[in-house]
C-alpha cells in the first residue's frame, strides 16, 4: 500500500487550524485525518493508520 500525507493550514475567524490527512494513492481513500491547533501532528495521524 502506498500512501501520501499532507498538512493544510486553515484560517477560521483569525485562528489557525491544521488538517493532516493520509490518503491511499491507489483508491484515493482517506485512511486517517486529524484536526488540531498545532502543525506538529503528523505522527499522531500515522499512528492511526498503524492500528
Short mmCIF file of the C-alpha atoms (twelve columns), coordinates in Angstrom:
data_MODEL
# 
_entry.id   MODEL 
# 
loop_
_atom_site.group_PDB 
_atom_site.id 
_atom_site.type_symbol 
_atom_site.label_atom_id 
_atom_site.label_alt_id 
_atom_site.label_comp_id 
_atom_site.label_asym_id 
_atom_site.label_seq_id 
_atom_site.Cartn_x 
_atom_site.Cartn_y 
_atom_site.Cartn_z 
_atom_site.pdbx_PDB_model_num 
ATOM 1  C CA . UNK A 1  0.000   0.000  0.000  1 
ATOM 2  C CA . UNK A 2  1.321   3.433  -0.912 1 
ATOM 3  C CA . UNK A 3  0.009   6.484  0.826  1 
ATOM 4  C CA . UNK A 4  0.641   10.221 0.875  1 
ATOM 5  C CA . UNK A 5  0.328   12.688 3.734  1 
ATOM 6  C CA . UNK A 6  -0.391  16.391 3.784  1 
ATOM 7  C CA . UNK A 7  -0.904  19.111 6.388  1 
ATOM 8  C CA . UNK A 8  -3.099  22.074 5.417  1 
ATOM 9  C CA . UNK A 9  -3.434  25.299 7.393  1 
ATOM 10 C CA . UNK A 10 -6.949  26.749 7.571  1 
ATOM 11 C CA . UNK A 11 -7.711  30.201 8.984  1 
ATOM 12 C CA . UNK A 12 -11.071 30.308 10.792 1 
ATOM 13 C CA . UNK A 13 -12.005 33.657 12.337 1 
ATOM 14 C CA . UNK A 14 -8.341  34.506 12.885 1 
ATOM 15 C CA . UNK A 15 -7.485  31.129 14.419 1 
ATOM 16 C CA . UNK A 16 -5.082  28.814 12.622 1 
ATOM 17 C CA . UNK A 17 -6.353  25.242 12.395 1 
ATOM 18 C CA . UNK A 18 -4.300  22.415 10.864 1 
ATOM 19 C CA . UNK A 19 -5.781  19.464 8.989  1 
ATOM 20 C CA . UNK A 20 -3.496  16.470 8.460  1 
ATOM 21 C CA . UNK A 21 -4.641  13.666 6.190  1 
ATOM 22 C CA . UNK A 22 -3.203  10.393 4.907  1 
ATOM 23 C CA . UNK A 23 -4.561  9.256  1.532  1 
ATOM 24 C CA . UNK A 24 -4.195  5.881  -0.187 1 
ATOM 25 C CA . UNK A 25 -2.698  6.655  -3.610 1 
ATOM 26 C CA . UNK A 26 -4.447  3.749  -5.331 1 
ATOM 27 C CA . UNK A 27 -8.020  4.060  -4.068 1 
ATOM 28 C CA . UNK A 28 -7.871  7.800  -3.186 1 
ATOM 29 C CA . UNK A 29 -9.464  6.854  0.142  1 
ATOM 30 C CA . UNK A 30 -8.683  8.957  3.220  1 
ATOM 31 C CA . UNK A 31 -7.053  6.494  5.609  1 
ATOM 32 C CA . UNK A 32 -6.772  8.843  8.573  1 
ATOM 33 C CA . UNK A 33 -7.097  12.507 9.420  1 
ATOM 34 C CA . UNK A 34 -6.626  14.787 12.392 1 
ATOM 35 C CA . UNK A 35 -7.520  18.415 13.119 1 
ATOM 36 C CA . UNK A 36 -5.512  20.390 15.678 1 
ATOM 37 C CA . UNK A 37 -4.300  23.860 16.552 1 
ATOM 38 C CA . UNK A 38 -0.647  22.802 16.141 1 
ATOM 39 C CA . UNK A 39 1.009   21.750 12.865 1 
ATOM 40 C CA . UNK A 40 3.081   19.139 14.720 1 
ATOM 41 C CA . UNK A 41 0.679   16.208 14.452 1 
ATOM 42 C CA . UNK A 42 1.798   14.062 11.543 1 
ATOM 43 C CA . UNK A 43 2.942   11.317 13.928 1 
ATOM 44 C CA . UNK A 44 -0.496  11.076 15.521 1 
ATOM 45 C CA . UNK A 45 -2.107  10.575 12.115 1 
ATOM 46 C CA . UNK A 46 0.377   7.912  11.029 1 
ATOM 47 C CA . UNK A 47 -0.190  6.141  14.350 1 
ATOM 48 C CA . UNK A 48 -3.899  5.869  13.482 1 
ATOM 49 C CA . UNK A 49 -3.001  4.012  10.271 1 
ATOM 50 C CA . UNK A 50 -0.795  1.557  12.156 1 
ATOM 51 C CA . UNK A 51 -3.648  0.475  14.443 1 
# 
